[in-house]
Amino acid sequence: MRTTRSYVIDVARMQAFADAVIAIAITLLALEMTVPEGLPSSELGRALREELPTIGGYLLSFAVIALLWISNHRLFSKVEQMDRWLLRLDLVLLAAIAALPFPTRLISEYGSSALATSVYAGTIALCTALLAAMSVHLLRRPELLRPDVPRDQVVQSIWQAGVVALVFATSIPVTLISPDAAKYWWILNIPLGHLISRRADKTEDVPATSAV
């Protein structure tokens, strides 16, 4: 029998709050894309070209926030009850996501700076590390999970978030050599994520009798 009591905030209400915070963060990203008012037509093309780094930063951070939103919803679709620590970790995650427009502006305006690139990478590493930490907490407190959620799904969430956090965290020292090389380092998430997905598929294909 389950003895853990739900925390004051239920899962559905917390997810609604997360949706609102993430929507505001994406809106703030879009507001960074501007051109000076009153430009003559002949200067508009130049102004748009100068805005390309900002547009690129918006697209990158939009994709990052969208993936964080998806990961957050997938995680909480497994949760039946919330406790104090899960709530705190999620609030810190939402605070980091809400702050993403600032490092996005830094990397858009100072893309060749090691510091700007490190701040951006560090913010994403923090967000994904928090997702991994929430999954670890759920692994330790299985009574918070829905009864139909297998342990392997939680372990898979830890691997997925942990690898992304590791890639972005290890890119920070790379910025001291080259900020551009650090950005290419982030591409490692694609093959590593593919490997983790294949590993999960193979695990699911193993018959229950062979796993004993």
Buried (B, 14 or more C-beta within 10 A) or exposed (E): EEEEEEBEBEBEEBBEBBEEBBEEBBEBBEEBEEEEEEEEEEEEEEEEEEBEBBEBBBEBBBEBBEBBBEBBEBBBEBBBBBBEBBBEBBBBBBEBBBBBBEBBBBBBEBBEBBEBBBBBBBBBBBBBBBBBBBBBBBBEBEEBBEEEBEEEBBBBBBBBBBBBBBBBBBBBEBBEEBBEEBBEBBEBBEEBBEEBEEEBEEEEEEEEEEEE
